[in-house]
Amino acid sequence: MKRLIISAFAVLLFFNQHLQAQESYEDVVYLKNGSIFHGMIIEQVPGKSITIESVEKEIFTFTYEEIEKIRKELKKTVPVSEPDNWYVSPPTVNTFQAGVLTGRPQLLTTVSLTHGVQVNDHLSFALGVGWDNYADAAMIPIFFDARSIVVDGQTSPFVFADAGYSAGKLKSRSTWNAGGFVMNAGAGFIVHTSTAASFVLQVSYRLQMAKAVETGYAYAPYGYWIYPTSEDIRVNHEFVMITVGVGF
């Protein structure tokens, strides 16, 4: 009888420890876009999708094409006084944007493509190339971009700055020698989705150093008539740039 009681106690102790071990673990879903979701998997369709209930009691469904890996991990203890940072939204590595350059009588257009590396959850660096269509010229800026996420979340504000050089062509000339130094600084928002894509909106100050043609008239020497003249000068184009785009 004594042996039976001891055996029953051992079995109960084993199951109690097993349940406690289960309660201390959680499901963690890693997506290919860098997002991480903690919680409990409540539905799994083999070869198609999984559904997870997050620690915030929200329901998310992902296809296997979106998922990098699924793991069981120890639950993180989050102090009551601190926010629960279970949702990780790293900066977008690649971005395509299009927008307008304001500050002129007509709106000028701009497009750009950047490819970068993520240093950590808040900082990323990228190289970019673009196309700016001015009234009298076209510019191809090649630049280095640095941006920092201010607050992690589904909607993440950020600040950024970039600098580089633009190859420029006056529309009245055939040579690409009208460009110069270009810089950009501003802020914006990244809106993350459940897919690998995100949406980007940014507003910035743009400075473009370039060449322009100044025209005028001059008197002919020893004559009484005037003739048209033109002179190449250096100018600074300043704009407020507004762009929207997609990160991937």
Secondary structure, 3 states (H helix, E strand, C coil): CHHHHHHHHHHHHHHHHHHHHHHCEEEEEEECCCCEEEEEEEEEECCCEEEEEECCCCEEEEECCCEEEEEEEECCCCCCCCCCCCCECCCCCEEEEEEEEECCCCCEEEEEEEEEEECCCCEEEEEEEEEEECCCEEEEEEEEEEEEECCCCCEEEEEEEEEEEEEEEECCCCCCCCCEEEEEEEEEEEEECCCCCEEEEEEEEEEEEEEEEEEEEEECCCCCCEEEEEEEEEEEEEEEEEEEEEEC
